[in-house]
Amino acid sequence: MKKWLRHRPETVADWLFLIAAGVAVYFVFNHLPDIGGAVGLVVGILSPFAGAIVLAYLLDMPTRFFAKKLFRGKRGPAIVLSYLCAILGIVLLVSLVVPQLMASVQMFTNNLDSYVANLQSLLNILQEQFGLDLDALRGILAGSTETFDKIMETLASTMPTVASYAANAASSVVAVFTAVAGSIYMLASKESLLHNLRAALRAALPPRLANSVLGIFSMANNVFSSYIGGQLLDALLVGVETFVLMTIFRLNFAPLIAVLVGVTNVIPIFGPFIGAVPSAIILLFADPIQAVWFVILILVVQQIDGNFIAPRIVGNAIGLSGLWVLIAIMLGGDLFGLPGMVIGVPLFGVIYALVRECVDAGLKSRGIDAYGNPLPEDPSQQPKS
């Protein structure tokens, strides 16, 4: 990569390549909406295969682990074990979440009046102790029962629409099976697929450029696999910690809230708040005291995770400071929603590493360091950064 960036155009072919690249960049930016629409159409058609790629990439991490630790490098049994673990995890999550969710909705509807009374009592205490004007909130709570009844009526009226969407979901089943079958093929034929892709790349590009592109892909794979694998393991540990502590303190809805906290913890920085706020609201309706204990508990869990667990699991896989991580999350979330908040950080880490390589190559070509000082002639005498 550095050699290619330092290469100066000398021949007519070099200048023609630069002109063609500039025209291509201008064309892409000038027709960005049209290109985006075409890409979206193609992605929609190939979405099952995109799902297969994502699923194969995620399951390749446990497959490599099982093949190395349990099956002496054999990928076949490792692939089967990886899928069994994934299926078992999904079944376990569904068995924990669905009954809890149904029980929570039923409990909420049956005890709505008592929940409203609890909150009104809490507001009275706050107003008496601190002199706060909470009449507007009490008015909202007074009409909350009628509002909830209207919401339930609206949901009942939309059930036919929901049923029609459920009927159309049959096509999604085909897409899911296509994604699973494609991911199995990709995992089983990983080495041959990668070999063919590398061969095609080397056939299409000059040797130095092909090696540079392959180096970028290798770096991106290392960043993504380290970061995403670490984030998933960290989220699992946070969910287990939350469930154990909520069970010890006998807080309500422990399985449901633990799953919610664990899943949202995949999102850096904002994830703990995204999971903790609705969980605290659920407990606030049931028992305000439990909500207070939950907030204290989740703060302890996040402090333990942020200071001891996450640094050991995720480490410095992306090489970004906290400011750049925040910028990556905001950009990714604005462009692609919640998935963008997850993949935005490792993607920005790859871009940051490439920009840093370009800057280092530019400084080296000018014979100066980052502070503008001339570089020593002997590379062994260069100051360490």
N, C-alpha and C positions, 0 to 999 in steps of 0.2 A: 504493500500500500504506500509506504513512504517513498520507495523508489519511483513509483508511478506518479506520485504527486510532484516529485522533484524534477521529473522529466520535462525538458523544454522542447517546444515544437521546433523542429529543424527542417523537416522535409515537407514537400507539398502535401503528402498524405496526412501528415500531422495537422497541418493547417486546415485541410478539408474536413478532417475528423472534428476539430474544434468548431468550425463553422456549422457542420451538420448537428453537432450536439447543442450548440446555441439555438439553432432554428427549432430543434425538437423541444427544447425547454420552453421556448416562447410559444410554440404551438400548444403544448400541454397546458400552460398557464392561461392561454387565451381561450381555450376550449374546455376549461376545467369542469364546468357544470355538465356539459354533454358527456365528457369522459366519465364523470362520476355516475351519471345516469346509466351509461352503458355498462360500467363495472358493476353497479348495483343489480342490473338485470342479469348479468352473467353469474354474479354471486348468488342471486336468488335461485337460478336454475341448478347451480352446482352446490347449493347449501348442504345437501346430505354429505357430499364429499368433503366439504369444508369441516363439517362436524366430525367426519371420520379422521381428518388430519388432526384436529384438536384432541379427539379422544385417544388417538394413537400416540400423540406427543405426551399427553398426561400419563398414560399407562406404560409408556416406555421406561419411565423412571423406576417404578416398582419392578418392571420386568427385568431391567438390568440388575437390580439389587438381588432379586430372587435367583436369577441365572448365575450370578457370581457367588452368592452365599449358600445356596441350597442345591443347585442342579449342575454344578461344575461347567458352567458356560452354556448349557443347553437352553435355548430360548423357548422351545415348544412347551414344556411343563411350566416354565416361568410365566408364559403368556396366559395359560389356563388358570394358574394361581392368581395372577393379577386381576383377571376378569371375575373370578370367584370372590376375591376381596372387594372389588368394586360393587358387585351385585349385593353382597352381604351388607356393605355399608349403606347402600341405597335402601334396602329392605329395613335395616335397623332404623334409619332416619325416618322413613315413612311410618313404621310402627310406633315410633316415639312421638312424632309430630301430629299425625292425623287424629289419633284418639284424644290427645291433649287439646288440639285445636277444637274438636267437636265438643269436648267437655268444657272448654273455656267459653265457647259461644253459648252453650246451654246454661252454664253457671251465670254468665253475664246477663242473659235475658231474664233468668229467674230472680236474680238478686239485684236488679237494676235500682229498684227503689231504695234498698239498703245502702248501695254504693253511693247514691246521690245524697242520702242522709249523712253518711260518713264524711263526704266532702263538705257538705254544708256545715257540719259540726267543726271540721277543721278550719273552714273559713271564719266561723264565729270566734274560734280561739285566737286566730291570727289577728282578727280585728280588735278583739278585746285586749290582747297582750301588746300589740304594736301600733294600734290606732290606724290601721290601714282601711281605706275605703274600698270595700269589696262587694258593694251592693250590686254592681253590674254582673259580677260573676255569680252571685246568688240568683239573680234573675235568670241567667242562662241555665243554671242547674235546675231551677224551678220548672223550666219548659223542656228539660232534656228528655223526660219520659215521652212527651208527645212527639218530640223530634225523632226519637228512636223508633216509635211506632210508625211514623211516616217513612223512615228509612226501610223498615221491614216490609211495608206495603210496596215501596218502590222495587225492592229486591224481588218480591213475589211476582210483580208485574213483568219483570225482565227475565223470568225463568224460561219462557219459550225461546227467547233469543239465545240464552245460554245453552239450551238443549240443541238448537240448530248448530251452534259452534261446536258442541260436543260431537254431533253427527259428522261434521266436516273434519273432526280430528282423526278420522280413520286414515286419511291420507298422511297425517303426521306419523302414524305408526309405521307406514312403509318407509318414510324418511329415516326414522330411528333405526329400523332394521338395516337399511342401506348403510347408515353411518357405522353401525356396529360391525357389519360384514366387511366394510372397507377398512376399518381400523384393524381388524384381525389380519387381513391380507397384508396391510402395511407393516404391522409388527412382525409378522412371520417372514416377510420379504424385505426387511429393513436394509440389510447389507447390499442386496442386489439393486434395490431401488436407488439407494444413495450412490452406488457405483455408476449406474446408468446416468443419473443426474450430473455427477461430476464429469463423466465422459462427454456428455452433451455440452456442458459449459465450456470445457476445454476445447471442444471442436468449434464452438461458436466465437470464442474470444481469443485474443493473443495470450501467450503463456503467462506473461507478467500480470496482465489484467485479470486473467482467470484465477491465478493464485491469490491475488488481492481480494477478489470477490469471495473465494472460498474461505479466506481468512476472516473476512467480515461475518460470513455465515457461521463459522465456527465460534467466533467470539459471541455473536448473538445467541447461539444455542447454549453456550456456557452460562451467559447472564440469565437467560429466561429459565433454564432448567434449575439453576441454583436458587433463583429468587422465588419462582412459583412453587417449586417443591418445598422450600423452606417456609413459605407463607401458608401452604396447605397444612403442613405438619404443625406449625405454630397455632393455626386456627383450631385444629383438632385438640391440642393440649389446652387451649383457653376454654373451649367448650366443655371439656371434661372437668377442668378445675371449677368452672362455674356450676356445673351440675353437682359436683361433690359438695361444694361449700353451701349451695342452696339446700341440698338434702340435709346436711348437718344442722343448719339453722332452721330447718322445717319451713322454708318459704314455698309458697304456692307456685304451680306451673313450672317446676324446675326443669323437666325435659324440654318443654317448648322454648323456654327462655334460653336454656343452654345451647340449643341448636341455633336459635336466632343470633345469639352473641357470637358463637363460633363461626357461623357462615359469614356474617358481616365483618368479622375480624380479618378476613382475607384482604379487605380494602385498607391500605395504610392510612394512618393518622385519623381519618374520619370514620373508619369502620367501627371502632369501639362505641362512638357516640350514636351511629346509625342503629346499632343493635341495642344499646342501653336505654335510649330515650323511650321507644315504644314499650320495652319491657317494664320500665319503671312506671309508665302510664297504666299498663295492665294491672300491675300490683297496687297502684295508687287507688284504683277503683275498688279493688278487693279489700285492701287493708293499707291505709297510709303508713302505718308503722313498718310494715313489711317493705314498702317502697323505699323508706329511708334506709333500712338495713341493706336492701339490695344495692342502693347507690354506693353505700360504704363498701360493700363486698366487691362490687365491680371495680371501684377505684383501687382496691388492694390487688385484685387480679391483674389489672392493667399495669400497675406499678411493678409487680413481680414479672410480668411478661416483658414489659419494655426494658427493664434493667438487667434481667438475668436470662430469660428464656430466648426471646427473639434475637438478641445479639449473638448467642451461641449457635442458633439454628440458621438464621438468614445471613448473619455476619455482614460483611461489606461487599456482597455479591454485585451490587449495582454501581458502587463507587460514587454515589451522589451525596451531597450534603442535604441537610433538612430542607433548606430553601428550594433546591432544585426538585426534591421529592414532592414538595407542596405544589410547585408550578406544574410538574408532570401530572399530578392527580387532577388539578383543576382543568388543564387542557384536555386530558383524556376523558374526564367526565363530561366536559362541555361538548366534545365531538362525538363520543360514542356511549355516553351514559355510564351505568355501573360497570359494564365490561371494560370500558376505557379507563376507569379509575384503577382497575386491577392491572391491565397490561400496559398502562401508560408509563408506569415507573420503570420497568425493565426496558421498554422501548426507548424511553428518554435516556436511560443509562447507556444503551448502545450508541445512540446519536451523540451523546456527550463524549464517549470514548473515541468515536471517529473524529469529532471536531478537535479533540485534544491531540490526536495523532497528526491532523492537518496542521495545527498550530506548531507542534514540535518540529514537523518537517519544514515548515516555513522558516522558523527561527534558525534551524540548523543550516538551511540553504543560504541564509544571510550571515551565518557565522557568529550569531549572538545568542545569549540565553534569554530567559523570560524577563530579566531586569535590564536588558540592553547591553550587557557587558560582553566583550568579545570572548568566544570560546577558545580554550587552550588548544594548541595544535595536536597534542597527544591525547587521544580519547580517554586513556586511563587516568589523565589528570583532571578531567572534567569534574566540577563540583557535583556532589550528590544532591538531588532534590529532596 
